[in-house]
Amino acid sequence: MALETMKISKAFAEQVAIRLPRQTLTRYAIYNTSKQVAKWIGIKLTKDTFARGVSKVIPLIGVPISTGLTYWTFKPMVNRLKKSLDE
């Protein structure tokens, strides 16, 4: 299950890197804030570099979701197994 989730998050990140620069990012506050911070640091932030950065963050967001889902689904099975082995 974790391997499937990793594949899905990787594919999602690739699609974000492709599709995000096509959208109008100038109306989003996070893009404008990131652009201002990059300007203060001395880095030129374009839509493509912003999209690549966001696509690298997406798998990091997927890890806790995958972990929680795995825990939530396995917990009842573990309890049943423990109860069965105790008998």
C-alpha positions in Angstrom: 0.0 0.0 0.0 2.8 2.4 0.8 4.5 1.6 -2.5 1.3 2.4 -4.3 0.9 5.7 -2.4 4.5 6.6 -3.3 3.8 6.0 -7.0 0.6 8.1 -6.8 2.3 11.0 -5.1 5.2 10.9 -7.5 2.8 11.0 -10.5 0.8 13.8 -8.9 4.0 15.8 -8.3 5.0 15.4 -11.9 1.6 16.5 -13.1 1.8 19.6 -10.8 5.2 20.5 -12.2 3.7 20.3 -15.7 0.3 22.0 -15.1 1.0 24.6 -12.4 3.0 27.0 -14.7 0.0 27.1 -17.1 -2.2 28.6 -14.5 -2.4 32.2 -13.5 -0.2 32.2 -10.4 -0.1 35.9 -9.9 -3.4 36.0 -8.2 -2.3 33.6 -5.4 -0.8 35.0 -2.3 1.7 32.2 -1.8 3.2 32.8 -5.2 3.5 36.6 -4.7 5.0 36.1 -1.2 7.4 33.5 -2.4 8.4 35.9 -5.2 9.1 38.7 -2.8 11.1 36.5 -0.5 13.2 35.2 -3.4 13.8 38.8 -4.6 15.1 39.8 -1.1 17.4 36.8 -1.2 18.5 37.6 -4.7 16.9 34.7 -6.6 14.8 35.1 -9.6 11.6 33.2 -9.2 9.7 32.2 -12.3 6.5 30.2 -12.6 8.5 27.2 -13.7 10.9 27.3 -10.7 7.9 27.8 -8.4 6.1 24.8 -9.9 9.2 22.6 -9.5 9.5 23.6 -5.9 5.9 22.9 -5.2 6.1 19.5 -7.0 9.0 18.6 -4.6 6.8 19.4 -1.5 3.8 17.3 -2.6 5.4 13.9 -1.7 6.3 15.3 1.7 2.7 16.1 2.3 1.7 12.6 1.1 3.9 10.8 3.7 1.8 11.6 6.8 -1.4 11.0 4.9 -0.2 7.5 3.9 1.1 6.8 7.4 -2.2 7.7 9.0 -4.2 5.7 6.5 -2.0 2.7 7.0 -2.3 3.0 10.8 -6.0 3.5 10.6 -6.6 0.4 8.4 -4.1 -1.9 10.1 -5.1 -1.1 13.8 -8.3 -3.2 13.8 -6.6 -6.1 12.1 -3.7 -6.1 14.6 -6.2 -6.0 17.5 -8.0 -9.0 16.1 -4.7 -10.9 15.5 -3.6 -10.1 19.1 -6.9 -11.3 20.5 -6.7 -14.5 18.4 -3.1 -15.3 19.5 -3.9 -14.7 23.1 -6.5 -17.5 23.0 
